[in-house]
C-alpha cells in the first residue's frame, strides 16, 4: 500500500515538473536603457555588412534564407541582457520600446545573400530565422534562428556567413 502510494506521488511530481518546464519563464530586465550607448549607432556610417544566411539539412541539402528578414542591432549591455534571455527562451517583462528603434533589417535574396549599407562602425548582433516545412507534414517545421555577434570597423565591408 505504501509503495503504491509512493509510486503515485512520484508520478504526480514528475508530471508537475514536466508541466512546469513547459511554462514560459519571464525575465525582468535589470540593465538600464541608456540612450547614450545607442547614439553611436544612429544615422548613416561608412561601413557595410555583406553576407549569406543558410542552413544545411541532415541530408546535406542547403536551405537558404531566401526572402527572410536579417536583423542587426547594437551589442550594448542592454541588448546583451535581452539576447541572453532570448537564448534561455524567456519572455521579456519590461522591454523599453525605444530599443527597437535601433534595429536595422534587410531581406535576403533567393540565395540568402544580404547587405547592410552605410552603417556606423561598432559591435552588433546579427540574426536571421531559417525554417521550413518537414517533408510530408503540413504543420511541422524545422530549422533554426541563427544569431551571431560581429564587430564592424570604420570603412570596412565585413563579410559574414550566417549558419550553424
C-alpha positions as CSV (number, residue, x, y, z in Angstrom):
1,X,0.0,0.0,0.0
2,X,2.7,2.4,1.0
3,X,4.8,1.5,-2.1
4,X,1.8,2.1,-4.4
5,X,1.1,5.5,-2.8
6,X,4.8,6.4,-3.2
7,X,4.8,5.5,-6.9
8,X,1.6,7.5,-7.4
9,X,3.1,10.6,-5.7
10,X,6.4,10.2,-7.7
11,X,4.4,10.0,-10.9
12,X,2.4,13.2,-10.0
13,X,5.6,15.0,-9.1
14,X,7.2,14.1,-12.4
15,X,4.1,15.3,-14.3
16,X,4.2,18.6,-12.4
17,X,7.9,19.0,-13.2
18,X,7.3,18.4,-16.9
19,X,4.4,20.8,-17.0
20,X,6.4,23.5,-15.1
21,X,9.2,23.2,-17.6
22,X,6.7,23.9,-20.4
23,X,5.5,27.2,-18.9
24,X,7.4,30.1,-20.4
25,X,9.5,31.9,-17.9
26,X,9.5,35.7,-17.7
27,X,12.6,37.8,-17.4
28,X,12.6,41.3,-15.9
29,X,15.3,43.4,-17.5
30,X,17.6,44.9,-14.8
31,X,20.1,46.7,-17.1
32,X,19.0,50.3,-17.5
33,X,18.2,51.5,-21.0
34,X,21.0,54.1,-21.6
35,X,20.3,56.0,-24.8
36,X,23.9,57.3,-24.9
37,X,25.1,53.7,-25.5
38,X,22.9,53.6,-28.6
39,X,23.7,57.0,-30.0
40,X,26.8,55.9,-32.0
41,X,24.5,53.6,-34.0
42,X,22.2,56.4,-35.1
43,X,22.2,57.5,-38.7
44,X,24.5,56.6,-41.6
45,X,28.1,55.4,-41.3
46,X,30.8,54.4,-43.7
47,X,30.8,50.6,-43.1
48,X,28.9,47.7,-44.7
49,X,28.0,44.2,-43.9
50,X,27.6,41.6,-46.7
51,X,26.7,38.0,-46.1
52,X,24.8,34.9,-46.8
53,X,22.4,33.0,-44.4
54,X,21.8,29.3,-44.8
55,X,21.5,26.0,-43.0
56,X,22.4,22.5,-44.1
57,X,19.9,19.7,-43.5
58,X,20.9,16.4,-42.0
59,X,20.8,15.0,-45.5
60,X,23.3,17.7,-46.7
61,X,20.8,19.9,-48.6
62,X,21.3,23.6,-48.3
63,X,18.3,25.7,-47.2
64,X,18.9,29.4,-47.9
65,X,17.3,32.3,-46.0
66,X,15.5,33.3,-49.3
67,X,13.1,36.1,-48.5
68,X,13.8,36.1,-44.8
69,X,14.5,39.1,-42.7
70,X,18.1,39.6,-41.5
71,X,18.3,41.9,-38.4
72,X,21.2,43.8,-36.8
73,X,21.1,45.7,-33.5
74,X,23.8,47.3,-31.4
75,X,25.5,45.0,-29.0
76,X,25.2,47.1,-25.8
77,X,24.8,45.8,-22.3
78,X,21.1,46.3,-22.6
79,X,21.0,44.3,-25.8
80,X,23.2,41.6,-24.3
81,X,20.7,41.0,-21.5
82,X,17.8,40.8,-24.0
83,X,19.8,38.3,-26.1
84,X,20.7,36.2,-23.0
85,X,17.0,36.0,-22.0
86,X,16.1,35.1,-25.6
87,X,18.7,32.3,-25.6
88,X,17.0,30.9,-22.4
89,X,13.6,31.3,-24.2
90,X,12.3,33.7,-21.6
91,X,9.7,36.3,-22.2
92,X,10.7,39.9,-21.5
93,X,8.6,41.8,-19.0
94,X,9.7,45.4,-19.3
95,X,11.4,45.8,-22.7
96,X,11.9,49.5,-23.4
97,X,10.0,50.3,-26.7
98,X,12.8,52.6,-27.8
99,X,15.2,49.6,-28.1
100,X,13.6,48.5,-31.4
101,X,14.3,52.0,-32.9
102,X,18.0,50.9,-33.2
103,X,17.3,47.7,-35.1
104,X,18.1,47.6,-38.9
105,X,16.6,45.0,-41.2
106,X,17.1,43.8,-44.8
107,X,15.5,40.9,-46.7
108,X,17.8,38.2,-48.0
109,X,17.6,37.4,-51.7
110,X,16.8,34.0,-53.2
111,X,20.3,32.7,-52.4
112,X,20.3,34.0,-48.8
113,X,22.5,37.0,-49.7
114,X,22.0,40.2,-47.8
115,X,23.7,43.6,-47.3
116,X,23.6,46.4,-44.8
117,X,25.0,49.6,-46.4
118,X,26.3,52.7,-44.8
119,X,26.0,51.7,-41.2
120,X,28.0,53.1,-38.3
121,X,31.0,51.0,-37.2
122,X,30.6,49.1,-33.9
123,X,29.6,45.9,-32.3
124,X,26.4,44.3,-33.5
125,X,24.2,41.2,-33.0
126,X,23.1,39.8,-36.3
127,X,20.3,37.2,-36.7
128,X,18.1,35.5,-39.2
129,X,15.4,32.8,-38.9
130,X,15.5,29.9,-41.3
131,X,12.7,27.4,-41.0
132,X,11.0,25.1,-43.5
133,X,8.2,22.6,-43.5
134,X,9.1,19.0,-42.6
135,X,8.6,16.8,-45.7
136,X,5.2,15.1,-45.5
137,X,3.8,17.4,-42.8
138,X,1.5,20.3,-43.2
139,X,2.2,21.8,-39.8
140,X,5.7,20.7,-38.5
141,X,8.7,22.8,-39.2
142,X,12.4,22.5,-38.6
143,X,15.3,24.9,-38.9
144,X,16.9,27.5,-36.6
145,X,17.1,31.2,-35.6
146,X,20.8,31.9,-36.3
147,X,22.4,34.5,-34.1
148,X,25.9,35.9,-34.1
149,X,27.9,38.8,-32.6
150,X,30.1,40.8,-35.0
151,X,32.3,43.8,-35.0
152,X,32.3,46.2,-37.9
153,X,35.3,48.6,-38.2
154,X,35.2,52.1,-39.8
155,X,35.3,52.0,-43.6
156,X,35.0,48.2,-43.6
157,X,32.9,45.9,-45.6
158,X,32.5,42.9,-43.3
159,X,31.8,39.5,-44.9
160,X,29.5,37.3,-42.8
161,X,28.3,33.8,-43.2
162,X,25.3,33.1,-41.0
163,X,24.9,29.4,-40.4
164,X,25.3,26.9,-37.6
